[in-house]
């Protein structure tokens, strides 16, 4: 976020590209899992690997990072994504219980 030469606009574009890719990837996974018998597990596993590879490549390319910097930022991004997804799921369950 504080790398010289990048603004909040650049980060906004990064996020929109990432969300678009992940949405398209999820659609492909769902189509494969529902249309090809027995492909559900493989589609989810492959999708997970593709998502991580995409995060790495997008971070490296968008911010012109070296490999080590990209690796630790990818790990941090994965942790933040997991926290956000967990909070989202917990809030949906909480709201679903009528509280």
C-alpha positions as CSV (number, residue, x, y, z in Angstrom):
1,X,0.0,0.0,0.0
2,X,2.8,2.4,0.7
3,X,5.0,1.5,-2.3
4,X,6.1,4.7,-4.1
5,X,4.3,5.3,-7.4
6,X,1.1,3.5,-6.6
7,X,-2.2,5.2,-5.5
8,X,-5.4,4.0,-4.1
9,X,-6.8,4.0,-7.6
10,X,-4.2,1.3,-8.5
11,X,-5.2,-0.8,-5.5
12,X,-8.9,-0.4,-6.5
13,X,-8.1,-1.7,-10.0
14,X,-6.1,-4.6,-8.5
15,X,-9.0,-5.6,-6.3
16,X,-11.6,-5.4,-9.1
17,X,-9.4,-7.5,-11.4
18,X,-8.9,-10.0,-8.6
19,X,-12.6,-10.2,-7.7
20,X,-13.5,-10.6,-11.4
21,X,-11.1,-13.4,-11.9
22,X,-12.2,-15.2,-8.8
23,X,-15.9,-14.9,-9.8
24,X,-15.1,-16.4,-13.2
25,X,-13.0,-19.1,-11.7
26,X,-15.9,-20.0,-9.3
27,X,-18.3,-20.2,-12.2
28,X,-16.0,-22.6,-14.1
29,X,-15.6,-24.7,-10.9
30,X,-19.3,-24.9,-10.4
31,X,-20.0,-25.8,-14.1
32,X,-17.3,-28.5,-14.0
33,X,-18.5,-29.9,-10.7
34,X,-22.1,-30.1,-11.8
35,X,-21.7,-31.2,-15.4
36,X,-18.8,-33.7,-15.2
37,X,-19.5,-36.7,-13.0
38,X,-16.8,-37.1,-10.3
39,X,-15.0,-33.9,-11.2
40,X,-16.1,-31.9,-8.1
41,X,-13.1,-32.7,-5.9
42,X,-10.7,-32.1,-8.7
43,X,-12.3,-28.9,-9.7
44,X,-12.2,-27.5,-6.2
45,X,-8.6,-28.6,-5.6
46,X,-7.5,-27.2,-9.0
47,X,-9.4,-24.0,-8.4
48,X,-7.7,-23.5,-5.1
49,X,-4.3,-23.9,-6.7
50,X,-5.2,-21.6,-9.6
51,X,-6.5,-18.9,-7.2
52,X,-3.2,-18.9,-5.3
53,X,-1.2,-18.8,-8.5
54,X,-3.3,-15.9,-9.7
55,X,-2.8,-14.0,-6.5
56,X,1.0,-14.5,-6.8
57,X,1.1,-13.5,-10.4
58,X,-1.1,-10.5,-10.0
59,X,0.8,-9.2,-7.0
60,X,4.1,-9.7,-8.8
61,X,3.0,-8.1,-12.0
62,X,0.9,-5.2,-10.7
63,X,3.4,-4.0,-8.1
64,X,6.6,-5.0,-9.9
65,X,7.8,-7.1,-6.9
66,X,10.6,-9.5,-6.5
67,X,9.8,-13.2,-5.8
68,X,10.4,-13.1,-2.0
69,X,8.3,-9.9,-1.5
70,X,5.6,-11.5,-3.6
71,X,5.6,-14.7,-1.6
72,X,5.2,-13.1,1.8
73,X,2.5,-10.7,0.4
74,X,0.7,-13.7,-1.1
75,X,0.7,-15.5,2.2
76,X,-0.6,-12.4,4.0
77,X,-3.3,-11.9,1.4
78,X,-4.4,-15.5,1.8
79,X,-4.6,-15.1,5.6
80,X,-6.6,-11.8,5.2
81,X,-8.9,-13.5,2.7
82,X,-9.5,-16.4,5.1
83,X,-10.3,-14.0,7.9
84,X,-12.7,-12.0,5.8
85,X,-14.5,-15.2,4.5
86,X,-14.8,-16.6,8.0
87,X,-16.3,-13.4,9.3
88,X,-18.7,-13.3,6.4
89,X,-19.9,-16.9,7.0
90,X,-20.2,-16.4,10.7
91,X,-22.3,-13.2,10.2
92,X,-24.5,-15.0,7.7
93,X,-25.1,-17.9,10.2
94,X,-25.7,-15.4,13.0
95,X,-28.3,-13.4,10.9
96,X,-29.9,-16.7,9.8
97,X,-30.5,-17.7,13.4
98,X,-32.7,-14.6,13.8
99,X,-30.5,-12.5,16.0
